[in-house]
Amino acid sequence: MTSRVHLVVNGTPHELEVDPSQALVHVLRDQLRLTGTRFGCLTGHCGACTVRLDGRAVKSCTVLAASADGARIETIEGLAADGTLHPLQRAFWERFGFQCGFCTPGMIMTALEILAEHPHPDEATIRRLLGGNLCRCTGYQTIVEAIQAASEAAR
Amino acid sequence: MTAVSYTAPHTLDEALRTLADLGAAATVVAGGQDVLPRMHQGLLRPSHLLDISRLRGLTAVEVAGDRGGRLHVGALVTHAALAREPVIRAAAPLLAEAAAQIGGGIQVRNRGTIGGAAAAANPAYDLPACLVALDAVVVLAGPRERRRVSAAAFFSGAGRTDCRADELVLGFEMPPMPPRTGWAYAKLKFTEGGSTVAGAACLLTLGPDGRCARASVVLSGVADRPVPLALAAERLAGEPVTPETLEAAAAAAPGAVEHPLEDVLAGGAYRRAMAHVMAAEALARAAGRARNGGGA
């Protein structure tokens, strides 16, 4: 049995047939070839698969694709416009907010929500709200700095 | 891999019919924060997924004037909504404080629901102990009737509740907090996103004489179900609220944990000791808030 789902991903509508037990991350990566969204742990811990679903950050390994029917999904691929990096992407680039880069898409998608809710967060707020994203290189210092730099750039 | 079937009904009647037909063969999923990780780990192999996230009417948060000001919280209310809803923050600030501390990050709080946290009955979850401390009632719908079960009786073990295979959790009802009631949820975790090692939910009400009229302390994360500290409540009732009486109450914690959880995070003796520390912290903060007039 498959389920038919309608997803609007980065502004583009898609009609897809999905296995009902499939997580959204697999549909994004395997069917839509949007491999910027990573799957790391598949247990909801690491946050590498973070995307926005109807404007809210979610871990796409813990969302059934079937359950996302009708939703608007934003992935890392949707942030740059006409070849221009999103201010958060630019800040991560300029501040070296990544080492191996595996966690970066999830970090940036979570940071979008942090800055939407707290336009000028202090360091403690950033660290608290990034609690659902792990960087195995432990490069948190520059990740936090990049998010602060992006918030400063928006002032 | 066996094919999994899936339904996402819009009405409670349809959902209950599916449960009546399939019973335990149906896996109920809402936000997915408990079910999906367990599926990925192979701990849960559903044959039918009953997605209740589209059911109407289960996201309500309201204070019912006609039922003595009782607070009703629908099962599909997310942790993020609990943390920011003004109605919750006013009527049950303990829930808001605990929901904001749920691990896994904002992503988990955006999807996870109070109904899911209760139905999953994972001992590491934070909300069950709060529901017990708040004297909440769990509202269940079955094929023939609705029934109400006290939160204290609802949780019967790790992953076990009083919810039958053909029933759904619809929501929770809580009595209004009396005036001069303070609250606190104290929680020990090793990382910001990590799981609860020991926690304590506390409500403390001062009488007009400034003495403790009523205290309720319930531990989370230390045993297979929430552990109410009856002895702590007894030791405080009618007493002046001082550092000494609060400490005497918190000291009831280790002895109340008969069979402490032992896992990779912590051994039983450590959990008992931390239960004491968390109970002391929750009592102190709740007492401070009660002195400042509380939430009511």
Contacts between the chains, C-beta under 8 A, distances in Angstrom:
chain1	res1	chain2	res2	distance
A	1	B	3	5.2
A	1	B	4	7.2
A	1	B	5	5.0
A	1	B	6	7.1
A	3	B	6	5.4
A	19	B	3	7.9
A	19	B	4	7.1
A	20	B	4	5.1
A	20	B	5	6.6
A	20	B	6	3.1
A	20	B	49	5.8
A	21	B	4	4.1
A	21	B	6	7.7
A	21	B	39	6.6
A	21	B	46	6.8
A	21	B	49	6.7
A	23	B	36	6.2
A	23	B	40	7.4
A	42	B	37	7.3
A	42	B	40	3.9
A	42	B	41	7.7
A	43	B	37	4.4
A	43	B	40	6.1
A	43	B	41	6.2
A	44	B	33	6.3
A	44	B	36	7.0
A	44	B	37	4.6
A	44	B	104	5.8
A	44	B	108	6.3
A	45	B	104	7.1
A	45	B	193	6.8
A	47	B	105	6.0
A	47	B	107	6.4
A	47	B	193	7.9
A	50	B	107	5.6
A	56	B	80	7.7
A	56	B	110	4.5
A	57	B	105	8.0
A	57	B	106	5.6
A	57	B	107	4.8
A	57	B	110	6.1
A	58	B	107	5.1
A	58	B	110	5.8
A	58	B	111	5.4
A	59	B	104	7.8
A	59	B	105	7.9
A	59	B	107	4.5
A	59	B	108	6.9
A	59	B	111	7.6
A	61	B	36	6.7
A	61	B	37	7.9
A	61	B	40	6.7
A	62	B	32	5.0
A	62	B	33	5.5
A	62	B	36	4.1
A	62	B	37	6.3
A	62	B	107	7.9
A	62	B	108	7.5
A	62	B	111	6.6
A	63	B	32	5.6
A	63	B	36	7.2
A	63	B	111	6.8
A	64	B	6	7.8
A	64	B	29	6.7
A	64	B	32	5.9
A	64	B	36	6.9
A	64	B	49	6.9
A	64	B	51	6.8
A	66	B	6	5.3
A	66	B	8	7.0
A	66	B	49	7.6
A	66	B	51	6.9
A	67	B	8	6.9
A	67	B	29	7.2
A	67	B	32	6.6
A	67	B	51	5.3
A	67	B	53	5.9
A	69	B	8	7.4
A	110	B	105	7.0
A	110	B	106	6.7
A	110	B	107	6.8
A	113	B	106	6.0
A	114	B	106	7.5
A	127	B	192	7.0
A	128	B	192	6.1
A	129	B	105	7.4
A	129	B	106	5.7
A	130	B	105	7.3
A	130	B	192	7.7
A	131	B	103	7.1
A	131	B	104	7.7
A	131	B	105	4.9
A	131	B	191	7.3
A	131	B	192	3.2
A	131	B	193	4.1
A	132	B	103	8.0
A	132	B	104	5.1
A	132	B	105	1.4
A	132	B	106	6.2
A	132	B	107	5.0
A	132	B	108	6.0
A	132	B	193	5.1
A	133	B	105	6.4
A	133	B	193	7.9
A	134	B	193	7.3
